């Protein structure tokens, strides 16, 4: 495709700017949703891996538990292959954690002392499936009052990840098909408007390739412009809201997003844009441009 094809493409876009804007906006919407669900899917997978790599059962000791009892339980757990680490949290440590979490509410800080908080033992396992057996072992200890197993966290995250994946796939598939149809209709409409001009070009000896090329390039332009605009918008939104989102994520290190990941996302979006824009424009050329 030579420079003359590019000039004809620019002329076609300038002649009907509102149709070009509409096609670009539809492409922008499709790729904005595509990139959003892609980032959500990858983010939820990373969160899920984070919690799967740090499964914990928390055992709370009864008041009066001696250091010898605690060390005996830790020693017994160390012999379990399913246990990766144990951490003892004293009453004073528990008070420090409580104060840190409620530092913005002085009223709550005044009501709590170390004496009313239980000491605990945090037990990390190889996988979330190991939490229940270890919890049963801990519950049999007479000095342990309660065992908390946060198994619902991993299950909920797994279910949420599946929902995001399937909803995203459904919505994106619909928008991609819709965007391709919009490109087909826009290019087809332009071909019908320029039928006389196309007939004149054929009489002057223009090749079929030369006549088709501007319309195909126009479809590619709509796809690439929409994908690039959506990627830039997503990147700016992530950059602006990173401090706020990181506060909600806590220890999970997802932000700022790795630039290499964003570049890979851009490359994927542009590749899909070429396919979507190309298919729409080629379909329009084959349907409406009889050469």
C-alpha positions in Angstrom: 0.0 0.0 0.0 1.7 3.2 -1.2 1.4 6.9 -0.2 -1.4 7.5 -2.6 -3.6 4.9 -0.8 -2.8 6.7 2.4 -3.8 10.0 0.9 -7.1 8.6 -0.3 -7.7 7.1 3.2 -7.2 10.5 4.8 -9.5 12.1 2.3 -12.2 9.5 3.0 -12.0 10.2 6.7 -12.1 14.0 6.3 -15.1 13.8 4.0 -17.3 12.1 6.7 -15.8 13.1 10.1 -18.9 12.3 12.1 -19.0 8.7 10.8 -15.3 8.4 11.6 -15.8 9.7 15.1 -18.7 7.3 15.7 -16.6 4.3 14.5 -13.7 5.3 16.7 -15.9 5.8 19.7 -17.4 2.3 19.3 -13.9 0.9 19.0 -12.8 2.9 22.0 -15.7 1.5 24.1 -15.0 -2.1 23.0 -11.3 -1.9 23.8 -11.9 0.1 27.0 -14.1 -2.7 28.3 -11.6 -5.4 27.0 -8.6 -3.8 28.7 -10.6 -3.2 31.9 -11.7 -6.8 32.3 -8.2 -8.0 31.3 -6.6 -6.0 34.1 -9.3 -7.1 36.6 -8.8 -10.7 35.6 -5.0 -10.6 36.0 -5.3 -8.5 39.2 -7.7 -11.0 40.8 -5.4 -13.9 39.8 -2.5 -12.1 41.6 -4.6 -11.5 44.7 -5.7 -15.1 44.7 -2.1 -16.3 44.4 -1.1 -13.9 47.3 -3.7 -15.4 49.6 -3.0 -19.0 48.5 0.7 -18.4 49.2 -0.1 -17.2 52.7 -2.8 -19.4 54.2 -3.1 -19.1 57.9 -5.0 -20.7 60.8 -5.1 -18.5 63.9 -5.3 -20.3 67.3 -6.2 -18.2 70.4 -4.9 -19.4 73.7 -6.8 -19.4 77.0 -5.7 -17.1 79.7 -3.0 -18.6 81.9 -1.4 -20.6 79.1 2.3 -21.1 80.0 5.3 -20.6 77.7 6.0 -24.3 78.0 2.6 -25.2 76.5 3.1 -22.8 73.7 6.5 -24.1 72.8 5.2 -27.7 72.9 2.5 -26.9 70.4 5.0 -25.1 68.2 7.4 -28.0 68.4 4.6 -30.5 67.5 3.5 -28.3 64.5 7.1 -28.1 63.2 7.0 -31.8 62.6 4.1 -31.5 60.3 5.0 -31.4 56.6 2.0 -29.3 55.8 3.1 -26.5 58.2 5.5 -23.9 56.7 5.8 -21.5 59.6 4.4 -20.5 63.0 4.3 -17.2 64.7 3.4 -16.5 68.3 1.6 -13.2 69.0 1.6 -12.2 72.7 -1.0 -10.1 74.4 1.2 -7.0 74.1 1.8 -7.7 70.4 -2.0 -8.1 69.9 -2.5 -4.7 71.6 0.1 -3.1 69.3 -1.7 -4.5 66.3 -5.1 -3.3 67.6 -3.8 0.2 68.3 -2.3 0.4 64.8 -5.6 -0.7 63.1 -7.7 1.7 65.2 -5.2 4.6 65.5 -7.8 7.0 64.0 -10.4 6.2 66.7 -9.1 7.3 70.2 -12.3 6.1 71.9 -11.6 2.5 71.0 -8.0 2.8 72.1 -9.0 3.9 75.6 -11.3 0.9 76.2 -8.8 -1.9 75.3 -5.8 -3.1 77.3 -3.4 -6.0 76.8 -5.1 -8.1 79.5 -8.4 -8.5 77.7 -6.8 -9.5 74.4 -5.9 -13.2 73.9 -2.4 -14.4 72.8 -2.5 -16.3 69.6 -0.5 -18.6 67.3 -0.5 -18.0 63.5 0.1 -21.1 61.5 1.0 -21.0 57.8 0.5 -24.1 55.6 1.6 -25.3 52.2 -1.8 -24.8 50.6 -5.4 -23.7 51.6 -6.5 -27.3 51.6 -4.1 -28.0 54.6 -5.8 -25.4 56.8 -8.7 -27.6 58.0 -6.5 -30.6 59.1 -4.1 -28.4 61.0 -7.1 -26.6 62.6 -8.5 -29.9 63.8 -5.1 -30.7 65.4 -5.1 -27.3 67.2 -8.6 -27.7 68.4 -7.7 -30.8 70.3 -5.2 -28.9 72.4 -6.8 -28.1 75.9 -5.0 -24.7 76.1 -6.5 -23.4 72.9 -9.9 -21.7 73.2 -10.7 -21.0 69.5 -9.3 -21.6 66.0 -10.1 -19.4 63.1 -9.6 -20.6 59.5 -10.1 -18.0 56.8 -10.9 -20.6 54.2 -13.8 -18.5 52.8 -11.4 -15.8 51.6 -9.8 -18.0 49.0 -13.1 -19.6 48.0 -14.7 -16.2 47.5 -11.7 -14.9 45.5 -11.8 -18.0 43.3 -15.5 -17.6 42.6 -15.1 -13.8 42.0 -12.3 -14.5 39.5 -14.4 -17.0 37.6 -17.3 -14.5 37.4 -15.0 -11.7 36.2 -13.5 -13.9 33.5 -16.8 -15.2 32.1 -18.7 -11.9 32.3 -15.7 -10.1 30.7 -15.5 -12.7 28.0 -19.2 -12.4 27.2 -19.3 -8.6 27.2 -16.1 -8.2 25.3 -17.2 -10.8 22.6 -20.4 -8.9 22.1 -18.6 -5.5 21.8 -16.0 -6.8 19.4 -18.7 -8.3 17.1 -20.7 -5.0 17.4 -17.6 -2.9 16.6 -16.8 -5.1 13.6 -20.4 -4.6 12.3 -20.1 -0.8 12.8 -16.9 -0.7 10.8 -18.6 -2.8 8.1 -21.6 -0.5 8.0 -19.5 2.7 7.9 -17.2 1.5 5.2 -20.2 0.0 3.2 -22.0 3.3 3.4 -18.9 5.2 2.1 -18.5 2.7 -0.7 -22.1 3.3 -1.8 -21.7 7.1 -1.6 -18.6 6.9 -3.8 -19.9 4.4 -6.4 -19.7 6.9 -9.2 -16.2 7.9 -8.2 -15.1 4.3 -8.1 -16.6 3.7 -11.6 -14.6 6.7 -12.9 -11.4 5.3 -11.3 -12.0 1.9 -13.0 -12.4 3.6 -16.3 -9.2 5.5 -15.8 -7.4 2.2 -15.3 -7.1 2.0 -11.5 -6.3 -1.5 -10.2 -8.7 -3.3 -7.9 -6.0 -3.3 -5.2 -5.7 0.5 -5.4 -9.4 1.0 -5.1 -9.8 -1.4 -2.2 -6.8 -0.3 -0.2 -8.1 3.1 1.1 -11.2 1.4 2.5 -9.3 -1.3 4.2 -6.8 1.2 5.7 -9.7 3.2 7.0 -11.1 0.2 8.9 -7.6 -0.4 10.4 -7.4 3.2 11.4 -10.7 3.0 13.3 -9.5 -0.1 15.2 -6.0 1.2 16.0 -7.3 4.7 17.1 -9.9 3.1 19.4 -7.5 0.7 20.9 -4.8 3.3 21.5 -7.2 5.8 23.0 -8.6 3.1 25.4 -5.1 2.0 26.5 -4.0 5.6 27.2 -7.3 6.2 29.1 -6.8 3.1 31.2 -3.2 3.9 32.0 -4.1 7.5 33.1 -6.9 6.2 35.3 -4.6 3.6 36.9 -1.9 6.2 37.5 -4.3 8.7 39.0 -6.1 6.3 41.3 -3.0 4.2 42.3 -2.6 5.9 45.8 -6.3 5.3 46.6 -6.4 1.8 45.3 -3.2 0.8 47.1 -4.8 1.8 50.4 -7.6 -0.8 49.9 -5.2 -3.5 48.7 -3.1 -3.3 51.8 -0.2 -5.8 51.7 -1.1 -7.1 48.2 1.4 -5.4 45.9 -0.4 -4.9 42.6 0.2 -1.2 42.1 1.8 0.6 40.4 1.2 -1.6 37.4 4.3 -3.0 35.8 5.1 -0.9 32.6 6.1 -4.1 30.8 2.7 -5.6 31.5 1.0 -2.4 30.1 3.2 -2.5 27.0 2.3 -6.1 26.4 -1.4 -5.1 26.9 -0.9 -2.4 24.3 0.6 -4.8 21.8 -2.2 -7.3 22.3 -4.9 -4.5 22.0 -3.3 -3.2 18.8 -3.1 -6.7 17.3 -6.8 -7.4 18.1 -7.6 -3.9 16.7 -6.0 -4.8 13.4 -8.0 -8.1 13.2 -11.3 -6.4 14.2 -10.8 -3.3 11.9 -9.4 -5.4 9.1 -12.2 -8.0 9.2 -14.9 -5.3 9.2 -13.4 -3.3 6.4 -12.6 -6.4 4.3 -16.1 -7.7 4.8 -17.5 -4.4 3.6 -15.3 -4.3 0.6 -16.3 -7.8 -0.5 -19.9 -7.1 0.1 -20.4 -3.7 -1.4 -17.4 -3.1 -3.7 -18.1 -5.2 -6.8 -14.9 -5.0 -8.9 
